[in-house]
Amino acid sequence: MIAAVDVQVDCHAAPCKPVPRYASLTRQQDLRDISTKNRNRRHAVKGKYAVMSGHADFRRVAFGSEVAGLVGAQLRAGLQFVRASYFMAGAGRCFAKHSRPRVQTERTLTACWTAAGLTYSHVLLVGGVLMFVRLKHALVIAAAVGLVHADAAELPGVTATEIKIGATFPFSGPASQFGAYGKGVIAYINALNDRGGINGRKINLIALDDAYSPPKAVEHTRRLVEGDEVAVIFSPLGTATNSAIVRYLNSNKIPHLFVVSGAAKFTHASEFPYTTTSQPSYATEGKVIARFIATSLPEARIGVLYQNDDLGRDFLGAFKDALGAAFDKQVVAAQFEVTQPTIESQILTLKAAGANALFVAGAPKFAAQAIRKAHELSWKPLIAIPSVASSVSATLVPAGLEASVGVISSSFYKDPNDPKWADDPAIRSYRAHFAKYLTGADIGDTLYLAGTQQAALLEQVLRQCGDDLSRENINRQAHNIKDFALPTFLDGVRVNTGPTVNQAITQIKLRRWSGRAWEEFGELLGVSGGD
């Protein structure tokens, strides 16, 4: 029997005195014998019926009280079990979050145990209850707990309400012009969240400034992965910075989505299975431009001014591949460091070498300096620049719009500054987006558009994932984009990726600056991607 924990007054007995609420049935029989004698003495006429009624009432009250006590005790035990389970789950989540290969597991477990308020009595309680649960119920509970912890382990950066994404951009430093790219990404993510996010989850984009510095890129990327526990690293910009983090991310199976670099090494899907790229490779673009120059000027003396990094070396290698045996005869090369303030001396060297064609394999700042200096020297070579340096605002305006007339580049998107696209629905929509989310920025800088397109690719991948937002599935979907086109792409440009094809954009078209706008010419050139 349940021990008495309270008392009540039973006035069926004579005299009235406290009776345990959870009195035993034996005790109830004793009380009944006493009360029968007293009631019969006081109620001679109706004594029989009064006694019977009193006994029945007492039995009902005693039985009801005992049931209530049983239920109350079970509820209290259940609450204690839930509370202990809660503490254990808290300790488990803490351990799953903070246990790292570089941290002593025993120390982490002890710290989490203490922080969660867990005691041995809690563990014994949970274990004891589970021992009395039927086996199939125990298995169901274990499976449910396992699924919760599996989700925590396999879905880092993902909750019921958000998807955490990490990114680094050069908002400062020698390549700060490319910061506009990152701002374009941020603006699109803000717009996407205002539309409700992805399947009810908002995007929590953590964008850090790496200043175009490989050590900072490594530091920030490790912080994003190990500290912020983002689901993926998205759209990091720069060849040198991506080179510093690509092996770390791939070895840890972190999706390295749509890197903003055309370096050929990132297109090796077998070596970097968790990396995808977002633009045509420098090697491909370089070959297209080299062949165009060779066709336009068969006896050309070509000056190649290149950054002393993977970007510059990839472009130089592309010219070697395109020109073959004629390379040594036709090409004179000059390199520069990305940290240099000016490239005027290199321009003087190439002019003195008799070059009548000039390709500048560098960032917008250096492309602008080369165009402007050539104009100041009244040197009029055929000038070509890569698509990454073809922004009107970041390159052509500083160089001088008139001085830039005739410059050649390539593209895969509609230029919002070109009057011919003024009534295009996609460009009108982009202008409205720009006015709302990039207030005060210069729409002439197409790096904002490139960042916008980049974020739209991320949206497509996440929508393809559905509710499976594990890192493995995000990477799988990034390698499974089929015939996808954005409205701001040139007609015919499509994104197609696969297990061995990790380049998102593989088609380009040449274009020439007219003094007012970029004008495309020739055919859309397809590029084969992958290993």
CORJOBEL-V442269 format. One record per residue. RES is the residue in three letters. OMEGA is omega in whole degrees, 0 to 359 (999 if undefined). Layout:
# CORJOBEL-V442269
RES;OMEGA
RES;OMEGA
This chain:
# CORJOBEL-V442269
MET;179
ILE;182
ALA;180
ALA;177
VAL;182
ASP;178
VAL;173
GLN;181
VAL;178
ASP;182
CYS;168
HIS;179
ALA;178
ALA;357
PRO;179
CYS;177
LYS;181
PRO;177
VAL;178
PRO;181
ARG;183
TYR;181
ALA;180
SER;179
LEU;177
THR;178
ARG;179
GLN;179
GLN;177
ASP;179
LEU;180
ARG;180
ASP;180
ILE;185
SER;181
THR;180
LYS;182
ASN;181
ARG;180
ASN;178
ARG;184
ARG;185
HIS;184
ALA;185
VAL;186
LYS;186
GLY;184
LYS;183
TYR;179
ALA;180
VAL;180
MET;179
SER;180
GLY;179
HIS;182
ALA;180
ASP;182
PHE;180
ARG;180
ARG;180
VAL;182
ALA;181
PHE;179
GLY;180
SER;180
GLU;178
VAL;180
ALA;179
GLY;178
LEU;180
VAL;181
GLY;180
ALA;179
GLN;178
LEU;179
ARG;178
ALA;179
GLY;179
LEU;178
GLN;179
PHE;180
VAL;181
ARG;179
ALA;179
SER;179
TYR;178
PHE;181
MET;178
ALA;178
GLY;178
ALA;179
GLY;179
ARG;178
CYS;182
PHE;179
ALA;183
LYS;191
HIS;180
SER;181
ARG;177
PRO;184
ARG;181
VAL;178
GLN;185
THR;183
GLU;180
ARG;179
THR;180
LEU;180
THR;180
ALA;180
CYS;178
TRP;182
THR;182
ALA;182
ALA;181
GLY;184
LEU;176
THR;180
TYR;180
SER;177
HIS;181
VAL;180
LEU;180
LEU;181
VAL;180
GLY;180
GLY;179
VAL;182
LEU;179
MET;182
PHE;176
VAL;179
ARG;188
LEU;183
LYS;177
HIS;178
ALA;179
LEU;178
VAL;179
ILE;180
ALA;180
ALA;180
ALA;178
VAL;179
GLY;179
LEU;180
VAL;181
HIS;177
ALA;178
ASP;181
ALA;182
ALA;188
GLU;182
LEU;177
PRO;179
GLY;184
VAL;173
THR;179
ALA;186
THR;183
GLU;172
ILE;184
LYS;183
ILE;178
GLY;179
ALA;172
THR;180
PHE;177
PRO;178
PHE;176
SER;177
GLY;187
PRO;179
ALA;185
SER;177
GLN;181
PHE;175
GLY;178
ALA;178
TYR;180
GLY;179
LYS;175
GLY;177
VAL;182
ILE;181
ALA;181
TYR;179
ILE;177
ASN;179
ALA;179
LEU;178
ASN;177
ASP;177
ARG;177
GLY;178
GLY;182
ILE;178
ASN;177
GLY;179
ARG;175
LYS;177
ILE;175
ASN;183
LEU;176
ILE;183
ALA;183
LEU;181
ASP;178
ASP;177
ALA;181
TYR;182
SER;180
PRO;178
PRO;178
LYS;178
ALA;178
VAL;181
GLU;182
HIS;181
THR;177
ARG;178
ARG;181
LEU;183
VAL;188
GLU;181
GLY;181
ASP;179
GLU;178
VAL;179
ALA;183
VAL;167
ILE;189
PHE;167
SER;175
PRO;189
LEU;174
GLY;180
THR;182
ALA;182
THR;178
ASN;177
SER;182
ALA;185
ILE;190
VAL;182
ARG;177
TYR;182
LEU;181
ASN;180
SER;178
ASN;177
LYS;176
ILE;178
PRO;182
HIS;196
LEU;168
PHE;179
VAL;181
VAL;178
SER;177
GLY;181
ALA;185
ALA;184
LYS;180
PHE;180
THR;180
HIS;187
ALA;181
SER;179
GLU;182
PHE;185
PRO;180
TYR;181
THR;169
THR;181
THR;188
SER;182
GLN;178
PRO;181
SER;177
TYR;181
ALA;180
THR;181
GLU;179
GLY;179
LYS;180
VAL;182
ILE;179
ALA;180
ARG;178
PHE;180
ILE;181
ALA;179
THR;182
SER;181
LEU;186
PRO;181
GLU;186
ALA;167
ARG;191
ILE;173
GLY;178
VAL;178
LEU;189
TYR;173
GLN;179
ASN;177
ASP;183
ASP;179
LEU;182
GLY;182
ARG;176
ASP;179
PHE;179
LEU;177
GLY;179
ALA;177
PHE;177
LYS;181
ASP;184
ALA;185
LEU;177
GLY;184
ALA;182
ALA;185
PHE;184
ASP;181
LYS;189
GLN;191
VAL;169
VAL;187
ALA;176
ALA;182
GLN;176
PHE;177
GLU;183
VAL;180
THR;180
GLN;178
PRO;184
THR;179
ILE;184
GLU;182
SER;179
GLN;178
ILE;178
LEU;180
THR;182
LEU;177
LYS;181
ALA;180
ALA;177
GLY;179
ALA;174
ASN;171
ALA;184
LEU;174
PHE;182
VAL;180
ALA;183
GLY;181
ALA;182
PRO;181
LYS;184
PHE;175
ALA;179
ALA;179
GLN;182
ALA;180
ILE;182
ARG;182
LYS;178
ALA;179
HIS;180
GLU;180
LEU;185
SER;176
TRP;188
LYS;174
PRO;168
LEU;185
ILE;176
ALA;179
ILE;180
PRO;182
SER;181
VAL;181
ALA;186
SER;179
SER;179
VAL;184
SER;186
ALA;184
THR;190
LEU;178
VAL;177
PRO;180
ALA;186
GLY;184
LEU;178
GLU;178
ALA;183
SER;182
VAL;179
GLY;179
VAL;181
ILE;173
SER;178
SER;182
SER;174
PHE;185
TYR;176
LYS;181
ASP;182
PRO;179
ASN;182
ASP;182
PRO;183
LYS;178
TRP;186
ALA;182
ASP;179
ASP;182
PRO;182
ALA;180
ILE;176
ARG;178
SER;179
TYR;179
ARG;178
ALA;176
HIS;182
PHE;181
ALA;183
LYS;189
TYR;178
LEU;182
THR;178
GLY;179
ALA;183
ASP;181
ILE;176
GLY;178
ASP;184
THR;173
LEU;175
TYR;178
LEU;180
ALA;177
GLY;178
THR;179
GLN;179
GLN;181
ALA;177
ALA;175
LEU;177
LEU;179
GLU;180
GLN;181
VAL;182
LEU;177
ARG;177
GLN;181
CYS;185
GLY;180
ASP;178
ASP;183
LEU;173
SER;179
ARG;180
GLU;182
ASN;176
ILE;178
ASN;179
ARG;181
GLN;176
ALA;177
HIS;182
ASN;178
ILE;186
LYS;171
ASP;182
PHE;180
ALA;173
LEU;182
PRO;181
THR;174
PHE;170
LEU;180
ASP;178
GLY;180
VAL;181
ARG;175
VAL;176
ASN;178
THR;179
GLY;182
PRO;179
THR;179
VAL;185
ASN;177
GLN;180
ALA;182
ILE;182
THR;181
GLN;179
ILE;176
LYS;178
LEU;178
ARG;184
ARG;179
TRP;184
SER;187
GLY;179
ARG;184
ALA;171
TRP;180
GLU;179
GLU;175
PHE;181
GLY;183
GLU;172
LEU;185
LEU;180
GLY;182
VAL;175
SER;180
GLY;176
GLY;184
ASP;999
